[in-house]
Amino acid sequence: MCRFVCLCVLALCLVLNGRAFAADLPPAATAKVDFQTDILPLLENHCVRCHNAEKQKSDLRMDSREFLLKGGSEGPSVVVGNSAESMMIAQVTGTNPDFDQMPPKEGPLSAEQIGLLRAWIDQGLEWPADIVPQAKGGDEETAPGKAPGLPEDWRVEATHQQGALAQGALAADLKGPNGEPAITLTPPAPPVAEAINLLWTPNAKFLNGSIEVKTKVIGGTAEQGGGLIWRVKDKNNYYFASYNPASKKFSLGKVVEGEIVELGSADFEAPAGEWVTLRIEQQGPQYAGHLNEQKLVEGSDADLQEAGGAGYCAKGDAATAFAATKLNAQS
């Protein structure tokens, strides 16, 4: 059975093999480190949300000195007295090419923060036994935003959000290529470079079939363009396909537990000020991405194999318009 819907609005943390090279690392802080003042805020804001008693990514807990020394699936996280040989430091600096830099959601730690962690390890890993870090901050605490002009079930969210949300709206003063009102997704001020801004609805249930949208750049410097998201479970789990005319690149990938994985990409050139047509096709694990009727990416992926929502995405400071969306969902 097939149903066709044409919508004008479709409306740090750690685990690695190998060690960091000392020459590539920010220097350790020279002053004596105080755990409660210097280290506890780093653990609470960047680490223990994913490594605690209830959730242990990579089998790792970071809510006590004992658990940190024990480490996770790849062994101890720190070598007391030697930060340059510690997994934690290699992971937060991204000096091991086999693993993504941590933390994944907020973006990299600063050189000053890494320097404090290095000094803490080098100075003996002081940790008062009565202090247990509690997760703080993070985009999990932010309620979804509303999109003026769109149905109530549409929500504005962001992957790797810090600060304000983007703005999504039905823009009566911006017309699509067929004369219909366009949907806009514009970044917050100030924009967050690593954020993927989302405008989506859980009620556009999609598992297999195709989704097509016309999209156009309406702003952005570091980033431009945007695209589609589908099989959306939440703001940290979905497939995406996007086009950036600034880099002349079409990308198709997935976000799983907040971690971005590119499944395929291709070079493509289209003027930034013109509407382009982006279409994705999905059947089970098989996917394909098209731009202006050209198939650019195809492959297979075993994640996210349940029906989910659908909508739009734009990264960083990109401001993007969407129009003439067609969703062909097959059950």
Secondary structure, DSSP 8 states (H G I E B T S, - for coil): -EEEEEES--------SS---GGGS----SS---IIIIIHHHHHHHTTTTBSSS-BGGG---SSHHHHHH-BTTB-S--TT-GGG-HHHHHHHT--TTS--S-TTT----HHHHHHHHHHHHTT----TT-------SGGG---B--TTS-TT-EEEEET--SS--EEEEEEEEE-TTS-EEEEEE--SS--TT-EEEEEEEEEEESEEEEEEEEEEEE-SS---EEEEEEEEETTEEEEEEEETTTTEEEEEEEETTEEEEEEEEE----TTS-EEEEEEEETTEEEEEETTEEEEEEE--S--S-EEEEEEEETT-EEEEEEEEEEEE-
